[in-house]
Amino acid sequence: MKDFELKDIKMEPTLLWGDKPLFSLGDAIKLLGFCKLNDAAVLGIEGFKIVGGKRIPDMDCIADFSVLVKSAGKNFSAASRDAAECFINSIDDSNIFLEFVLVKT
């Protein structure tokens, strides 16, 4: 696996925090569409709130899909995107911004 950067798919994040691209929930779903078109997998997602000029991790919005590498095998990319979509749709707080770890298998 190798890192898959956003410049590889030419998608603009909702906002940049330093050099870290962050996505709103709606834009995160769009990102998954770009990942599908480019057969990229989602290795992990971290959620943050931006409060008073600070990026605060939300411990309820962290997902690690690395276990799918072994269990899904050749279907890892699709399985990770499906799991990521379920995870994103489970987030109730619309003020969350998500950071992704994307890979190409």
NORPE-V221514 format. One record per pair of residues at least 12 apart in sequence whose C-alpha atoms are under 7 Angstrom apart, sorted by sequence separation. I is the first residue (numbers start at 1). GAP is how many residues later the second one is. If there is no record, write none. Layout:
i: [I,I]
gap: [GAP,GAP]
This chain:
i: [68,14,47,46,47,65,46,45,46,45,44,45,44,43,44,43,42,43,9,41,40,41,39,42,41,42,41,42,49,49,48,49,32,47,48,47,48,47,46,47,45,46,45,46,45,29,44,45,44,43,42,43,42,43,41,42,40,41,25,40,41,40,25,24,25,24,23,24,22,23,22,23,22,21,5,4,3,4,3,4,2,3,1,2,1,2,1]
gap: [12,13,14,15,15,15,16,17,17,18,19,19,20,21,21,22,23,23,25,36,37,37,38,38,39,39,40,42,46,47,48,48,49,49,49,50,50,51,52,52,53,53,54,54,55,56,56,56,57,58,59,59,60,60,61,61,62,62,63,63,63,64,69,72,72,73,74,74,75,75,76,76,77,78,97,98,99,99,100,100,101,101,102,102,103,103,104]
